[in-house]
């Protein structure tokens, strides 16, 4: 676990916009990449949190530049990471946190560059292409005395929080099997880097979506003892070797079995969660709505943000006696709230990067 010194007056020059409701200075943030990751997730969450000021966005795509300027007029729009780091080196731009939302092939290089400049780093998932890269970054963060964390936002999905609470309260009894799915009907692909990235570059649906599903399974049921995996690729139109359909079976040391599906070519979707316990079952259909809401322009401070309507709630019970189980409010903003606390106090980050490395090891074992 990476811990870092709390900010002091010597390593944090005051910013004219102090965090409202706090005597701590705002954390000055830059986002590298303004695709789905930067535009839909990071920028809105940072903008909505009074602990931060969004100082810079790095993108060279003309359409994304236009959106970034319109949405965040006070942020500098910078074309390349090299130009961003040059501004930091020359004292033209003062930062505390860099968020890396590029394809995974670039994650290690950009994270190391930020850590070498004394900056705290958020890396989007998938963390890096391989576990060795992750271990190298953790060592670099330890040497720099800075916070390194991974954006595992699905830990704050409303349905996951609901299931976590049900298990904690013992309402399912001993969980025997846990089925979890991320499925879409996207026969033409994602239409971004995911369609062309090689396995060696961090490509493939197991690497991408598996980073969420495996992480959730470990958070619920602990370390994994045995692994079985299947992967498939359907599109021969390009030279990528990355999988487009994946299944993992995990046996946790706790005795629970996790069955995880990832598929972008599913013409009919299975349940998001199907959990069988010794006392009850919980089944939930449909994905958490926060990504869709953020993509449509809802801000995280909206009173309706993260709230799921009753018709989408899951079912809890046994045959002959099932009832609606209200979905807890989804809470992606918690990631950045916890990050601010970690940076300002030297406490643990919202996601330990060693967790992400363990997920990578499981993916590597499954592929072998």
C-alpha positions as CSV (number, residue, x, y, z in Angstrom):
1,X,0.0,0.0,0.0
2,X,1.4,3.4,-1.0
3,X,1.2,6.1,1.6
4,X,2.7,9.5,1.2
5,X,3.5,12.6,3.3
6,X,0.7,15.0,3.9
7,X,0.9,18.3,1.9
8,X,2.7,21.1,3.6
9,X,3.2,24.7,2.8
10,X,6.5,23.9,1.2
11,X,5.3,21.5,-1.4
12,X,1.9,23.0,-2.1
13,X,1.8,26.7,-3.2
14,X,-1.5,28.3,-2.4
15,X,-4.0,28.5,-5.2
16,X,-6.4,31.5,-5.5
17,X,-9.4,29.1,-5.3
18,X,-9.4,27.4,-2.0
19,X,-11.7,24.5,-1.4
20,X,-15.0,25.7,-0.2
21,X,-15.9,24.6,3.3
22,X,-12.2,23.6,4.0
23,X,-9.1,25.4,5.2
24,X,-7.0,23.1,3.0
25,X,-5.8,24.4,-0.4
26,X,-7.4,22.9,-3.5
27,X,-5.5,20.1,-5.2
28,X,-4.5,21.2,-8.7
29,X,-5.3,18.4,-11.2
30,X,-4.5,17.6,-14.8
31,X,-6.2,15.0,-16.9
32,X,-4.2,13.3,-19.7
33,X,-6.6,12.0,-22.3
34,X,-10.1,13.2,-23.0
35,X,-11.9,10.2,-24.5
36,X,-14.6,8.3,-22.6
37,X,-12.3,8.0,-19.5
38,X,-11.4,11.7,-19.2
39,X,-14.6,13.3,-20.6
40,X,-17.2,11.0,-19.0
41,X,-15.6,10.0,-15.7
42,X,-12.7,12.1,-14.4
43,X,-13.4,15.6,-15.5
44,X,-17.0,15.7,-14.2
45,X,-16.0,14.0,-10.9
46,X,-13.0,16.4,-10.3
47,X,-15.1,19.5,-11.3
48,X,-17.8,18.5,-8.8
49,X,-15.4,18.1,-5.9
50,X,-14.5,21.3,-4.0
51,X,-11.2,19.7,-3.0
52,X,-9.9,20.1,-6.6
53,X,-9.2,22.6,-9.3
54,X,-9.0,21.2,-12.8
55,X,-6.0,23.1,-14.2
56,X,-5.3,21.3,-17.4
57,X,-6.7,18.8,-19.9
58,X,-4.4,17.1,-22.4
59,X,-5.9,16.2,-25.8
60,X,-5.0,17.0,-29.4
61,X,-8.2,15.7,-31.1
62,X,-10.0,18.8,-32.5
63,X,-13.4,17.6,-31.5
64,X,-12.3,16.8,-28.0
65,X,-10.5,20.1,-27.7
66,X,-13.7,21.9,-28.6
67,X,-15.7,20.0,-26.0
68,X,-13.1,20.5,-23.3
69,X,-12.9,24.3,-23.9
70,X,-16.7,24.6,-23.8
71,X,-17.1,22.4,-20.7
72,X,-14.1,23.6,-18.7
73,X,-13.2,27.1,-19.8
74,X,-10.8,27.7,-16.9
75,X,-8.6,24.7,-17.7
76,X,-5.6,24.9,-20.0
77,X,-6.0,22.7,-23.0
78,X,-2.6,21.2,-23.9
79,X,-1.9,19.1,-26.9
80,X,0.5,16.5,-25.6
81,X,1.8,15.0,-22.3
82,X,5.3,16.2,-23.2
83,X,4.0,19.8,-23.4
84,X,2.2,19.4,-20.1
85,X,5.3,18.1,-18.3
86,X,7.5,20.8,-20.0
87,X,5.1,23.4,-18.5
88,X,5.5,21.8,-15.1
89,X,9.3,21.7,-15.4
90,X,9.5,25.3,-16.5
91,X,7.3,26.5,-13.6
92,X,4.5,27.6,-16.0
93,X,2.0,25.1,-14.5
94,X,1.7,24.0,-10.9
95,X,0.1,20.7,-10.3
96,X,-0.5,18.2,-7.4
97,X,-2.4,15.4,-9.2
98,X,-2.2,13.9,-12.7
99,X,-4.9,11.6,-13.9
100,X,-3.9,9.2,-16.7
101,X,-6.8,8.3,-19.0
102,X,-5.0,7.1,-22.1
103,X,-4.8,3.6,-23.6
104,X,-2.9,1.3,-21.2
105,X,0.2,1.0,-23.4
106,X,1.1,4.6,-22.3
107,X,0.3,4.3,-18.6
108,X,3.6,3.2,-17.2
109,X,5.6,5.9,-19.0
110,X,3.2,8.7,-18.1
111,X,2.8,7.7,-14.5
112,X,6.6,7.5,-14.0
113,X,7.0,10.9,-15.6
114,X,4.5,12.4,-13.2
115,X,6.0,10.6,-10.1
116,X,9.4,11.9,-11.1
117,X,8.0,15.4,-10.8
118,X,6.7,14.8,-7.4
119,X,3.0,14.5,-8.5
120,X,0.4,12.2,-7.1
121,X,-1.0,9.9,-9.8
122,X,-4.4,8.3,-10.7
123,X,-4.2,5.6,-13.4
124,X,-7.3,4.5,-15.1
125,X,-7.9,0.8,-15.4
126,X,-6.6,-1.4,-17.0
127,X,-3.7,-0.3,-14.8
128,X,-0.8,-1.4,-17.1
129,X,-0.3,-4.2,-19.7
130,X,1.4,-6.6,-17.2
131,X,1.9,-7.2,-13.5
132,X,5.7,-6.5,-13.8
133,X,4.9,-2.9,-15.0
134,X,2.5,-2.5,-12.1
135,X,5.2,-3.6,-9.6
136,X,7.6,-1.1,-11.2
137,X,5.2,1.8,-10.8
138,X,4.5,0.9,-7.1
139,X,8.2,0.9,-6.4
140,X,8.5,4.3,-8.2
141,X,5.7,5.8,-6.1
142,X,7.3,4.5,-2.9
143,X,10.6,6.1,-3.9
144,X,8.9,9.4,-4.8
145,X,6.8,9.4,-1.6
146,X,3.7,10.1,-3.6
147,X,0.2,8.6,-3.9
148,X,-0.4,6.1,-6.7
149,X,-3.9,4.7,-7.1
150,X,-6.0,3.0,-9.8
151,X,-9.5,4.2,-10.9
152,X,-11.5,1.1,-10.0
153,X,-14.8,3.1,-10.0
154,X,-16.9,0.0,-10.1
155,X,-16.3,-0.5,-6.4
156,X,-18.9,2.3,-6.1
157,X,-21.6,0.9,-8.4
158,X,-24.9,1.0,-6.6
159,X,-25.6,-2.7,-7.3
160,X,-22.2,-3.7,-6.0
161,X,-22.6,-1.6,-2.8
162,X,-26.0,-3.3,-2.4
163,X,-24.6,-6.8,-2.7
164,X,-21.7,-5.9,-0.4
165,X,-24.1,-4.8,2.2
166,X,-26.3,-7.9,1.8
167,X,-23.3,-10.1,2.3
168,X,-22.1,-8.1,5.3
169,X,-25.6,-8.3,6.9
170,X,-25.7,-12.1,6.4
171,X,-28.9,-11.9,4.4
172,X,-27.6,-14.4,1.8
173,X,-26.0,-16.8,4.3
174,X,-22.8,-18.4,3.1
175,X,-22.3,-17.3,-0.6
176,X,-21.6,-20.4,-2.6
177,X,-21.6,-19.1,-6.2
178,X,-21.2,-15.5,-7.5
179,X,-22.0,-14.8,-11.2
180,X,-21.1,-11.5,-12.6
181,X,-21.4,-10.1,-16.1
182,X,-20.5,-7.1,-18.2
183,X,-22.2,-7.7,-21.6
184,X,-23.2,-5.5,-24.5
185,X,-24.5,-5.9,-28.0
186,X,-21.8,-4.1,-29.9
187,X,-21.1,-6.2,-33.1
188,X,-19.2,-3.4,-34.7
189,X,-16.8,-3.1,-31.7
190,X,-16.1,-0.3,-29.3
191,X,-14.8,2.0,-32.1
192,X,-11.8,3.1,-30.1
193,X,-8.4,1.7,-29.0
194,X,-10.0,-1.4,-27.6
195,X,-10.7,-2.7,-31.0
196,X,-7.1,-2.7,-32.2
197,X,-4.8,-2.9,-29.2
198,X,-2.7,-6.0,-28.9
199,X,-2.6,-8.3,-25.9
200,X,0.9,-7.1,-25.2
201,X,-0.4,-3.5,-25.2
202,X,-3.1,-4.2,-22.6
203,X,-5.7,-5.0,-25.1
204,X,-8.6,-7.5,-24.9
205,X,-11.9,-7.6,-23.1
206,X,-10.5,-9.7,-20.3
207,X,-7.9,-7.1,-19.5
208,X,-10.3,-4.2,-19.9
209,X,-13.6,-5.3,-18.3
210,X,-12.0,-8.2,-16.4
211,X,-10.1,-5.5,-14.4
212,X,-13.5,-4.6,-12.9
213,X,-15.1,-8.0,-12.5
214,X,-12.1,-9.7,-10.9
215,X,-11.5,-6.7,-8.6
216,X,-15.1,-6.8,-7.4
217,X,-15.0,-10.6,-6.8
218,X,-11.8,-10.3,-4.7
219,X,-13.3,-7.4,-2.8
220,X,-16.3,-9.5,-1.9
221,X,-14.7,-13.0,-1.4
222,X,-11.0,-12.6,-0.9
223,X,-7.9,-14.1,-2.5
224,X,-8.1,-16.6,-5.4
225,X,-6.8,-20.1,-5.1
226,X,-7.7,-21.7,-8.5
227,X,-8.4,-20.1,-11.9
228,X,-9.9,-21.4,-15.2
229,X,-10.4,-19.2,-18.2
230,X,-11.7,-19.2,-21.8
231,X,-11.3,-16.4,-24.4
232,X,-12.4,-16.0,-28.0
233,X,-12.0,-13.5,-30.8
234,X,-14.5,-13.2,-33.7
235,X,-13.2,-10.3,-35.8
236,X,-10.4,-11.0,-38.3
237,X,-10.7,-7.6,-40.0
238,X,-7.6,-6.3,-38.2
239,X,-4.4,-7.8,-36.9
240,X,-5.2,-7.6,-33.2
241,X,-4.9,-10.8,-31.2
242,X,-7.0,-9.3,-28.4
243,X,-10.0,-11.3,-27.0
244,X,-13.5,-10.1,-27.5
245,X,-15.3,-12.6,-25.3
246,X,-14.0,-14.0,-22.1
247,X,-15.1,-16.2,-19.2
248,X,-13.3,-16.8,-15.9
249,X,-14.0,-19.3,-13.1
250,X,-12.3,-18.4,-9.8
251,X,-12.3,-20.5,-6.7
252,X,-11.6,-18.2,-3.7
253,X,-9.8,-19.5,-0.7
254,X,-13.0,-18.7,1.3
255,X,-14.7,-21.4,-0.7
256,X,-16.9,-19.2,-2.8
257,X,-16.8,-19.8,-6.6
258,X,-16.9,-16.7,-8.9
259,X,-18.0,-17.0,-12.5
260,X,-17.3,-14.0,-14.6
261,X,-18.4,-13.2,-18.2
262,X,-17.2,-10.3,-20.4
263,X,-18.7,-10.0,-23.9
264,X,-19.3,-7.2,-26.4
265,X,-21.1,-9.5,-28.8
266,X,-24.0,-10.6,-26.6
267,X,-27.3,-10.4,-28.6
268,X,-29.2,-11.1,-25.4
269,X,-27.8,-10.0,-22.0
270,X,-27.6,-12.2,-18.9
271,X,-28.1,-10.9,-15.3
272,X,-25.6,-8.4,-14.0
273,X,-25.4,-10.4,-10.7
274,X,-26.7,-13.8,-9.9
275,X,-25.6,-14.8,-6.4
276,X,-26.6,-18.0,-4.6
277,X,-26.2,-18.3,-0.9
278,X,-27.1,-20.9,1.8
279,X,-30.1,-18.8,2.9
280,X,-31.1,-16.7,-0.1
281,X,-30.3,-15.6,-3.6
282,X,-29.9,-12.1,-5.1
283,X,-30.4,-11.4,-8.9
284,X,-29.9,-8.1,-10.5
285,X,-30.3,-7.1,-14.2
286,X,-28.8,-4.1,-15.9
287,X,-25.7,-2.0,-15.5
288,X,-25.2,0.7,-12.9
289,X,-26.5,4.0,-14.4
290,X,-23.7,6.4,-13.4
291,X,-21.7,6.1,-16.6
292,X,-24.8,6.7,-18.7
293,X,-25.8,9.7,-16.6
294,X,-22.4,11.3,-16.7
295,X,-22.2,10.7,-20.4
296,X,-25.5,12.5,-20.9
297,X,-24.3,15.5,-18.9
298,X,-25.7,14.9,-15.4
299,X,-23.4,16.4,-12.8
300,X,-22.5,14.3,-9.7
301,X,-24.0,17.0,-7.4
302,X,-27.5,16.5,-9.0
303,X,-30.0,15.2,-6.4
304,X,-30.9,12.3,-8.7
305,X,-27.4,11.3,-9.4
306,X,-26.7,7.6,-8.6
307,X,-30.3,6.8,-7.8
308,X,-31.8,3.8,-9.5
309,X,-35.5,3.6,-10.1
310,X,-37.5,0.8,-8.4
311,X,-38.3,-1.0,-11.6
312,X,-34.6,-1.8,-12.0
313,X,-34.0,-3.1,-8.4
314,X,-32.8,-6.6,-7.9
315,X,-34.7,-9.5,-6.3
316,X,-33.8,-11.1,-3.0
317,X,-35.2,-14.3,-1.5
318,X,-36.0,-17.9,-2.1
319,X,-38.4,-19.7,-4.4
320,X,-42.0,-18.6,-3.6
321,X,-40.7,-15.6,-1.6
322,X,-38.8,-13.0,-3.6
323,X,-39.0,-9.3,-2.9
324,X,-37.5,-6.2,-4.5
325,X,-34.2,-5.1,-2.9
326,X,-33.6,-1.4,-3.2
327,X,-30.4,-0.5,-4.9
328,X,-28.1,1.7,-2.8
329,X,-27.1,5.0,-4.3
330,X,-24.1,4.7,-6.7
331,X,-21.2,6.9,-5.5
332,X,-18.3,7.3,-8.0
333,X,-17.5,10.7,-6.3
334,X,-16.3,8.7,-3.3
335,X,-13.1,7.9,-5.2
336,X,-12.0,11.5,-5.5
337,X,-13.2,12.4,-2.0
338,X,-11.0,9.6,-0.6
339,X,-8.1,10.5,-2.8
340,X,-8.2,14.1,-1.6
341,X,-8.2,12.8,2.0
342,X,-5.3,10.5,1.3
343,X,-3.2,13.2,-0.3
344,X,-3.9,15.8,2.4
345,X,-3.4,13.4,5.4
346,X,-1.0,10.8,4.1
347,X,-3.6,8.0,4.7
348,X,-4.3,5.1,2.4
349,X,-5.5,5.8,-1.2
350,X,-9.0,4.9,-2.3
351,X,-7.6,1.9,-4.3
352,X,-4.4,0.2,-3.3
353,X,-2.4,-0.3,-6.6
354,X,-1.2,-3.7,-5.4
355,X,-4.9,-4.8,-5.7
356,X,-4.7,-3.9,-9.4
357,X,-1.4,-5.9,-9.7
358,X,-3.1,-8.9,-8.2
359,X,-5.9,-8.7,-10.8
360,X,-3.2,-8.6,-13.5
361,X,-1.6,-11.7,-12.1
362,X,-4.9,-13.5,-12.3
363,X,-5.4,-12.5,-15.9
364,X,-1.9,-13.6,-16.7
365,X,-2.5,-17.0,-15.0
366,X,-5.8,-17.4,-16.9
367,X,-4.2,-16.7,-20.2
368,X,-1.4,-19.2,-19.6
